[in-house]
Amino acid sequence: MKKNLFSQLYNFCQTLDIPVTRGELIPKAVEIAGAQKIRAIWVDLTSDKIRGRFVRANNHDSQWYKFMKAENVIALSSSLKADGKGNGNKCWERFIFVKEAMHLFDDADESTATPESYEALLQDLENGAYYTSKQSQSDAMAVWMALGCLCPEKNRQDFIEKRKSGFIDNFGIATQLKIPEKHIDKLLSENFSKIIGELTQQ
């Protein structure tokens, strides 16, 4: 992982207000990574364990290469797409998009550029062995990275104190951040600062 580059993005995100928008975050991530721009496509993914996948612009082996037009692509599961009829989930779609964008900072051996490396990630997820392959380790790190970008530390500390005092609950925090409630305990955990410090070399 290119920690020095992610550190620049993390520091930039500390200057933003919540909810952090993709319009603020993604172009900066692309700029810092020196990458082609990102666009999303909706696809039917083969595993219910996978909600999104980052595909680099130069990945000629990708089944979605014909859609890519020299751009990086984030393939999002169609199950996330809000249709105005109660289907889909905007907070999950937003979070998965940002999480997948964090793979801009992967080293080459962490990517799922080949069918074999993607299969390794799927096998880890299906077997519950989430940290066996470098691909699954990278996927786990991307969750923490996305949380760090979507919730500046000043806001995180404020939420910790307000939750402790009973002024807000996990659902209220998730609503303000526009992220899935599932990840709030992780965001406010004692380990968060240590993990982000390791990911940013701080």
N, C-alpha and C positions, 0 to 999 in steps of 0.2 A: 504494500500500500504506500502511496505517495503522501506520507504524513505531512511533509512540509507544505504541500499544496492544499491539502484539506485544512490545515491550520489557518491558512489565509482565508478560506471560505468561512470557517467557524468564527474567526475574528470579525469578518464583515457582518455576519449575522447578528453579532452582539449589538450592532448599531441599529437594528431594525425593530419596529414595533410589531406587536402581535395583533391579529394573526399574520405571520410572515406569509407573503404571497409567493406563488411560483414565479410571477412576473418579476419579482425582485431577486429571488434566489437562483433560479435556473440559469438565466443569462450570465450571472456572476460566476457560477460553477463552471460553465462552459468556457468563459474567458480565462479563469485561473488555470483550468486544465489544458488550455490551448487546444480545444477540441472543436469539432464541427457541431453545429446546433443540434438540438434534440427535438424530435417530434413524437407524438404518441399515435399508436394505431390500436384499434380494438380487435382482439383475436379470441378464438376459443382455445384455451390452453389445455394441454392433455392431462394435467394433474391438478386435483383440487388443492394440492399443497402449494401450488405456484399461482400467485395473483398477478405477477408482472415479471418481465424479463428485459434486461438491458442488452441491446445488440449494437456493436460498434459499426460505424459506417463502412469500414473496410472488410467486414465479415462476409465474404462471398459465399460461404457455406450456409449462411442462414436461410431458412425457408422463406423469410420475409425480405430477402435482399432486393427483390424486384420493386418493393415499395419504398426503398430507402433513399434513393436519389442523392447519394453522397452525404447523407445525414445519419447521425446516431438515432436509433429508434428505441423507444420504450414500448414494448408490447404489453398492453394491459388486458386482463381477463374481462371478457364481455359481461361477466357476472357482476362487475363493479359499476357498470354504466347505469346512471340514474335515468329513468325513462319517464318520470313524472307520474308514474302509477304505483309508486311505493317500492319499485325494484331498484337494485343497485344501492351504492353507498358512497356519497360524495367525499366523506372524511377518509374512508379507506382508499378510495381512488387517488385522492390527493396525497395521502401518506405513501402509498405504494409508488407513485410517480417519483416523489422526492427520494425515497429509499433507493429506487433503481438508478436514479441520477447519480447517487453516491459512487456507483461503479465507474464513473469517470476517473476516479482516483485509484483504481485497481492497478496492480502490477500485472504483467502479461500472464504469469502463471496462476493468477487468481480468477481469471475471466472464464466465462462459459462459451468461448469462441468456437469450440469444436463440439460435434455431437457427443464425443466421449466425455468431455468435461461437463457438459450439461447433464449427461446421464449420471455422472458422479454426484452432482448436486441433488438430482432427483432421488437417487438411491439413499443418500444421507437423510433426506427429508422423509422418505417413506419408512425408513428403518428407525427414525428417531435419533440417529447418530449425527447430530447437527454439526459437530466440529471435526469430522473425520477428514474430509477433503479440504483443500485450500479454497475451493469454490463455496462450500458451506460456511467456512470461517469468514470469508469475505461477505457473504450474505448476512451473517449475524452482525458483523461490524457495521454494515450499512444501516441497520436499524438504529443503532446508537448514534451514528453520524447524522441520520435524518432527524432524530429527536433533538440533538444538539443544535441543529440549524433552525428547526421550527420553534424552539423555545429558548430565547436568549437567557443567559444565566441570571440576570437580574430578575426576570419574570419567574424563573424556576424557583429562586430563593423566596420570592414573594408568595408563590403558590404553596411552598412547603410550610411557611409560617401560617398562612390562612387556613390550610387544611388541618394543621395541628390545632388551631384555635376553634375549628368547627365552622368557620365562615364560608367554606366551600368544600364540595366533595369532588370525587374523581370525574363524575359526569360534568360538573360545572367547569372544571379545568379543561376537559376535552372539548367542550363546547367553545370556550374562549380560544383555544389553540386550533380548533378545527382538525383534530386528529382523533384516531380511534381511542375510546376509553380504555381498551385493553392495555395500552402502552403507558398509561399514567403512572402506575406503580413503579415501573422501570425508570421513567423519567425522574421521579422524585426519590429514587432509592439512594442509599448511602454510597453505593458503588458507582453512581453516575459520574461524579467528579473524577474519580480515579480512572475510569475507563476513557472518558473524554480526554483526560490528561495524557493517557498513553497514545491515543489516536492523533493528538495534536502535538506530541512531543513536549508538552508543558510540564 
